[in-house]
Amino acid sequence: MSSYIGRLAFIPLLLLLSPSFGLTQPGGGIGAGTNEWAETAKTPFRIKLSGFINTHPDEQTLLAGEHSPGVATLRVGAYNQTYQFEVVYAQALDNPQVSAGMILQQLHKYAIDFEVSGPRALLQKVGLAEPGTPLTLIGFFRQYNRTLILQNVETIGTREQ
């Protein structure tokens, strides 16, 4: 009889530790089970944003046939200044399945669309650019906190051919 009661006591413990019960999940961890482009994803992915710095939508910076997905507000960490960035092109460099819409899905949800950080020389290229300067920003983007960690900033040849 006591062995029968011992077996019964073991069953609830086994159920609590079972992955199907939900207390332990295989492959768990931060960001597990989410796509890298989901709003809550913590895994950064490489993106390329091309556009014009400090423009206003009424300025004629676009060529015929081009349209802007939107004007993003950037905050450049070293300067703690905000800049308007008219996005012409957005691309995930390492995953062609991620569309521009997925990258820009949080545009205008917050006062700051991208928190820009990275090496001081790259931040200076953004911070010191004249209004209307075409820029291409390349870096790692974290959706959950909207951080763009710059790897490269190009100031010429930003329009996609």
DANOR-V897495 format. One record per residue. N is the residue number from 1. RES is the residue in three letters. OMEGA is omega as a letter, one per 20 degrees, with the letter a starting at -180 (999 if undefined). Layout:
n res omega
N RES OMEGA
N RES OMEGA
//
This chain:
n res omega
1 MET a
2 SER r
3 SER r
4 TYR r
5 ILE r
6 GLY r
7 ARG r
8 LEU r
9 ALA a
10 PHE a
11 ILE r
12 PRO r
13 LEU r
14 LEU r
15 LEU a
16 LEU a
17 LEU a
18 SER r
19 PRO a
20 SER r
21 PHE r
22 GLY a
23 LEU r
24 THR r
25 GLN r
26 PRO r
27 GLY a
28 GLY r
29 GLY a
30 ILE r
31 GLY a
32 ALA r
33 GLY r
34 THR r
35 ASN a
36 GLU a
37 TRP r
38 ALA a
39 GLU a
40 THR a
41 ALA a
42 LYS r
43 THR r
44 PRO r
45 PHE a
46 ARG r
47 ILE r
48 LYS r
49 LEU r
50 SER r
51 GLY a
52 PHE a
53 ILE r
54 ASN r
55 THR r
56 HIS a
57 PRO a
58 ASP r
59 GLU a
60 GLN r
61 THR a
62 LEU r
63 LEU r
64 ALA r
65 GLY r
66 GLU r
67 HIS a
68 SER r
69 PRO r
70 GLY r
71 VAL a
72 ALA r
73 THR r
74 LEU r
75 ARG a
76 VAL a
77 GLY a
78 ALA a
79 TYR a
80 ASN r
81 GLN r
82 THR a
83 TYR r
84 GLN a
85 PHE r
86 GLU a
87 VAL r
88 VAL a
89 TYR r
90 ALA a
91 GLN r
92 ALA a
93 LEU a
94 ASP a
95 ASN a
96 PRO r
97 GLN a
98 VAL a
99 SER r
100 ALA r
101 GLY r
102 MET r
103 ILE a
104 LEU a
105 GLN a
106 GLN a
107 LEU r
108 HIS r
109 LYS a
110 TYR r
111 ALA r
112 ILE a
113 ASP r
114 PHE r
115 GLU a
116 VAL r
117 SER r
118 GLY a
119 PRO a
120 ARG a
121 ALA r
122 LEU r
123 LEU r
124 GLN r
125 LYS r
126 VAL a
127 GLY a
128 LEU a
129 ALA r
130 GLU r
131 PRO a
132 GLY r
133 THR r
134 PRO r
135 LEU r
136 THR r
137 LEU r
138 ILE r
139 GLY r
140 PHE a
141 PHE r
142 ARG a
143 GLN a
144 TYR r
145 ASN r
146 ARG a
147 THR r
148 LEU a
149 ILE a
150 LEU r
151 GLN a
152 ASN r
153 VAL r
154 GLU a
155 THR r
156 ILE r
157 GLY a
158 THR a
159 ARG r
160 GLU a
161 GLN 999
//
